[in-house]
Amino acid sequence: MKAAGCDGVTTALVDSSDVAVAQTVKTAGINAKVLIGGTAYDQSVLDSASASSALEGQYMSSAILFDPAIPGIATMLNAFKQYVPGYKAGQIPDYGLYGSYIAADLMIKGLQEAGQNPTRQSFISNLRTVTNYTAGGILPSPTSFANFGTVAMLPETSCQYYVQLQGGQFINAAPGGGTNTICGSRFQVPS
C-alpha cells in the first residue's frame, strides 16, 4: 500500500481484524484514511485503549447513528436499558445486539402484514409488499422488500451514516454533523 501510494483503505472484517489493519497502516507510516464497514462502531472499541488508539481519526460506515435525538434510536436504547442485562445507558450497542433488535422488529412487521391467521406464505408474500421499512425510524433510508432479489429492490437514493473516532468518541462525519447522513444515488455499472 505504501509503495503504491494508497491514500485510502476500506475493510469489512471483525473488529479485531479492522483494528489490526488500521494499526498496520499507522505503524507502516502509510498516509491513508481507513474506512471500516460498520462493525467497529461499538462500545468495545471505546473500552479498549489499543483499539481506540489504532482507530483514532479513522472512519466507520453505519446504517445506524446511535444518537438518542433520533426517536427510533431512543426507543431502541431505552428497550436495551430495560430488557438487556448488563447494558448501561450511554453505551454503544454492538452489531449483534442492534442487529437482533432490528431482526425482531422486522419479524413483528412481517407478522402484522401476514394477516390474522399468518402462514409462511402470507408472511413472505405480504412482507414483499412493504416498500418503506425503517425499523421504527432507526434506519436513515427506507428498505423495500418489493421486487426482492432484483436491482429494482434497491432505492434510487440511499443514505448512510459515517462516524469518525475523535478523542475517544465517535463523531458524525457528515457535513454539519448532528444527525445528518451522506446519501448517494444508484448507478448502473456499464457491461
C-alpha positions as CSV (number, residue, x, y, z in Angstrom):
1,M,0.0,0.0,0.0
2,K,2.8,2.4,0.9
3,A,4.7,1.7,-2.3
4,A,1.6,2.1,-4.4
5,G,0.8,5.4,-2.7
6,C,-2.6,4.3,-1.4
7,D,-4.5,7.1,0.3
8,G,-7.5,5.1,1.4
9,V,-8.1,1.6,2.8
10,T,-11.5,0.0,3.3
11,T,-12.3,-3.0,5.4
12,A,-15.3,-5.1,6.3
13,L,-14.0,-7.5,8.9
14,V,-14.5,-8.4,12.5
15,D,-13.4,-5.7,15.0
16,S,-10.0,-7.3,15.8
17,S,-9.0,-7.5,12.1
18,D,-10.3,-4.0,11.4
19,V,-8.2,-2.7,14.3
20,A,-5.1,-4.7,13.1
21,V,-5.4,-3.2,9.6
22,A,-5.7,0.3,11.0
23,Q,-2.8,-0.2,13.3
24,T,-0.7,-1.6,10.5
25,V,-1.5,1.4,8.3
26,K,-0.3,3.7,11.1
27,T,2.7,1.7,12.1
28,A,3.9,1.4,8.4
29,G,3.5,5.2,8.1
30,I,1.0,4.9,5.3
31,N,-0.7,8.3,4.8
32,A,-4.1,6.8,4.3
33,K,-7.6,7.1,5.8
34,V,-9.2,3.8,6.8
35,L,-13.0,3.3,6.3
36,I,-14.4,0.4,8.2
37,G,-17.7,-1.2,7.2
38,G,-19.8,-0.8,10.3
39,T,-18.7,-3.3,12.9
40,A,-16.1,-1.2,14.7
41,Y,-18.7,1.4,15.7
42,D,-19.3,0.0,19.1
43,Q,-18.5,0.2,22.8
44,S,-15.8,-2.4,22.8
45,V,-13.6,-0.1,20.6
46,L,-14.1,2.8,23.0
47,D,-13.3,0.5,26.0
48,S,-10.1,-0.8,24.5
49,A,-7.1,1.6,24.7
50,S,-5.3,-0.2,21.9
51,A,-8.3,-0.3,19.6
52,S,-9.1,3.3,20.2
53,S,-5.5,4.3,19.5
54,A,-5.4,2.3,16.3
55,L,-8.8,3.7,15.1
56,E,-8.3,7.3,16.2
57,G,-9.0,9.6,13.2
58,Q,-10.4,6.7,11.1
59,Y,-14.0,6.3,9.8
60,M,-16.7,3.8,10.1
61,S,-19.8,3.5,7.9
62,S,-23.1,2.5,9.6
63,A,-26.7,2.2,8.8
64,I,-27.4,3.5,12.3
65,L,-26.3,6.6,14.3
66,F,-26.5,5.9,18.0
67,D,-27.9,9.4,18.8
68,P,-30.9,9.5,21.1
69,A,-32.1,12.6,19.3
70,I,-33.4,10.2,16.7
71,P,-36.7,8.9,18.1
72,G,-36.3,5.3,16.8
73,I,-32.8,5.1,18.3
74,A,-34.1,6.5,21.6
75,T,-36.8,3.8,21.7
76,M,-34.2,1.0,20.9
77,L,-31.7,2.2,23.5
78,N,-34.5,2.5,26.2
79,A,-35.5,-1.1,25.4
80,F,-31.9,-2.2,25.8
81,K,-31.7,-0.4,29.2
82,Q,-35.0,-2.1,30.3
83,Y,-34.5,-5.6,28.9
84,V,-30.8,-6.3,28.3
85,P,-29.0,-7.3,31.5
86,G,-25.6,-5.5,31.7
87,Y,-26.5,-2.9,29.1
88,K,-25.7,0.6,30.5
89,A,-27.2,3.9,29.4
90,G,-24.9,5.7,27.0
91,Q,-23.2,2.6,25.7
92,I,-23.0,1.9,22.0
93,P,-24.5,-1.5,21.3
94,D,-22.6,-4.0,19.3
95,Y,-23.8,-5.3,15.9
96,G,-25.2,-8.5,17.5
97,L,-27.4,-6.5,19.8
98,Y,-28.8,-3.9,17.5
99,G,-29.0,-6.4,14.6
100,S,-31.1,-8.7,16.8
101,Y,-33.4,-5.8,17.7
102,I,-33.9,-4.9,14.0
103,A,-34.4,-8.6,13.1
104,A,-37.1,-8.9,15.8
105,D,-38.7,-5.7,14.6
106,L,-38.8,-7.0,11.1
107,M,-40.3,-10.3,12.3
108,I,-43.1,-8.3,14.1
109,K,-43.7,-6.2,10.9
110,G,-43.9,-9.4,8.8
111,L,-46.5,-10.9,11.3
112,Q,-48.5,-7.7,11.2
113,E,-48.6,-7.8,7.4
114,A,-49.3,-11.5,7.2
115,G,-52.9,-11.2,8.4
116,Q,-55.0,-12.6,11.2
117,N,-54.0,-16.3,10.6
118,P,-50.5,-16.0,9.3
119,T,-48.8,-18.7,7.3
120,R,-45.3,-18.8,5.9
121,Q,-46.6,-17.9,2.5
122,S,-48.7,-15.0,3.7
123,F,-45.8,-13.7,5.8
124,I,-43.4,-13.7,2.8
125,S,-45.9,-12.6,0.2
126,N,-47.2,-9.7,2.3
127,L,-43.8,-8.6,3.6
128,R,-42.7,-8.3,0.0
129,T,-45.3,-5.5,-0.5
130,V,-43.6,-3.4,2.2
131,T,-41.7,-0.6,0.5
132,N,-40.8,1.8,3.3
133,Y,-39.4,-0.3,6.2
134,T,-37.1,1.8,8.6
135,A,-37.2,-0.4,11.7
136,G,-39.3,2.2,13.5
137,G,-37.2,5.1,12.4
138,I,-33.8,3.6,13.1
139,L,-32.6,3.3,9.5
140,P,-31.9,6.5,7.6
141,S,-33.3,5.2,4.3
142,P,-36.4,3.1,3.8
143,T,-35.9,-0.5,2.8
144,S,-38.1,-2.0,0.2
145,F,-38.9,-5.7,0.0
146,A,-40.8,-5.3,-3.3
147,N,-39.0,-6.8,-6.3
148,F,-37.0,-8.9,-3.8
149,G,-33.7,-10.2,-5.2
150,T,-33.6,-7.8,-8.2
151,V,-31.9,-4.4,-8.9
152,A,-35.4,-2.8,-8.7
153,M,-35.4,-3.6,-5.0
154,L,-32.6,-1.1,-4.5
155,P,-33.6,2.5,-3.8
156,E,-32.8,5.3,-6.3
157,T,-31.2,7.2,-3.4
158,S,-29.8,5.6,-0.2
159,C,-28.4,7.3,2.9
160,Q,-25.8,6.2,5.4
161,Y,-24.0,7.5,8.5
162,Y,-20.3,7.9,8.7
163,V,-18.7,8.4,12.0
164,Q,-15.1,9.2,12.9
165,L,-13.3,8.3,16.1
166,Q,-12.0,11.6,17.5
167,G,-10.6,11.9,21.0
168,G,-12.1,8.6,22.2
169,Q,-15.6,9.5,20.9
170,F,-17.5,8.7,17.7
171,I,-18.4,11.9,15.9
172,N,-20.8,12.1,12.9
173,A,-18.6,12.8,10.0
174,A,-21.4,14.0,7.7
175,P,-21.2,17.7,6.7
176,G,-22.9,19.6,9.5
177,G,-22.7,16.6,11.9
178,G,-25.8,16.2,14.1
179,T,-28.0,13.5,12.7
180,N,-27.1,14.3,9.1
181,T,-26.5,11.5,6.6
182,I,-24.4,11.1,3.5
183,C,-26.5,10.0,0.6
184,G,-25.8,8.5,-2.8
185,S,-27.7,7.6,-5.9
186,R,-27.9,4.2,-7.5
187,F,-26.0,3.9,-10.8
188,Q,-25.7,1.2,-13.4
189,V,-22.4,-0.3,-14.0
190,P,-21.7,-0.5,-17.7
191,S,-21.4,-4.0,-19.0
